[in-house]
């Protein structure tokens, strides 16, 4: 394992949660920055204009009688 001696200095029960927590925070910051700084990312998460057009064009479902 590359850099495996780090676990002689830092216990894995401390180092792994710290590392994974840092990755989580960075991912949230990147996604938050994309939402704030761009106008296309929110539309991408919501399905864009195709999903809105399909929802508007689709007729409402009518109950069928048997």
Secondary structure by P-SEA (a helix, b strand, c coil): ccccccccccccccaaaaaaaaaaaaaaaaaaaaaaccaaaaaaaaccaaaaaaaaacccbbbbcc
